[in-house]
Amino acid sequence: MNTLLDQLKKRRVALGLKQHDMMLRIGVSRQQYQRLESKGNPRLDTLELIAKGLNSELILVPSDKLSAVKAILKSDSKAISEHDSQASKLQKENELANDPWKDLLTDDEK
C-alpha cells in the first residue's frame, strides 16, 4: 500500500503540478514542500493545507470499510475517464461551432 507521502506526490503529479507550484497554492517554499513529500512528518494542519492545495480532502476510513471505499473510487475513476473523453469531444464540437474556419487551412497529413 502506498504511504501517505506517496499518495500526495501521485496526486500532485496527476494534477500536473510541480513542487514549485505548491508554493503558490499553500504558501510553502519548494524546498519545504520537497522535504515534506520526500521524508517529512507533517503536522495535521500542514497536511490539511496540502490536501486543500491538491483539491483533496483528508478523511479517516474505518478499516472494515476500506475495500468498499477503494471499489467506489475505482469505479468512479472509470466513470470520470468516460466523462472526460465525452467532454473533450463536446468541447471540440463547440470550438468548431463557434469558429467554423478553425483548422481549415492546416495540413491534415501529419
C-alpha positions, 0 to 999 in steps of 0.5 A, spaced: 500 500 500 502 506 498 504 511 504 501 517 505 507 521 502 506 517 496 499 518 495 500 526 495 506 526 490 501 521 485 496 526 486 500 532 485 503 529 479 496 527 476 494 534 477 500 536 473 503 540 478 510 541 480 513 542 487 514 549 485 507 550 484 505 548 491 508 554 493 503 558 490 497 554 492 499 553 500 504 558 501 510 553 502 517 554 499 519 548 494 524 546 498 519 545 504 514 542 500 520 537 497 522 535 504 515 534 506 513 529 500 520 526 500 521 524 508 517 529 512 512 528 518 507 533 517 503 536 522 495 535 521 494 542 519 500 542 514 497 536 511 490 539 511 493 545 507 496 540 502 490 536 501 486 543 500 492 545 495 491 538 491 483 539 491 483 533 496 480 532 502 483 528 508 478 523 511 479 517 516 476 510 513 474 505 518 478 499 516 472 494 515 470 499 510 476 500 506 475 495 500 468 498 499 471 505 499 477 503 494 471 499 489 467 506 489 473 510 487 475 505 482 469 505 479 468 512 479 475 513 476 472 509 470 466 513 470 470 520 470 475 517 464 468 516 460 466 523 462 472 526 460 473 523 453 465 525 452 467 532 454 473 533 450 469 531 444 463 536 446 468 541 447 471 540 440 464 540 437 463 547 440 470 550 438 468 548 431 461 551 432 463 557 434 469 558 429 467 554 423 474 556 419 478 553 425 483 548 422 481 549 415 487 551 412 492 546 416 495 540 413 491 534 415 497 529 413 501 529 419 
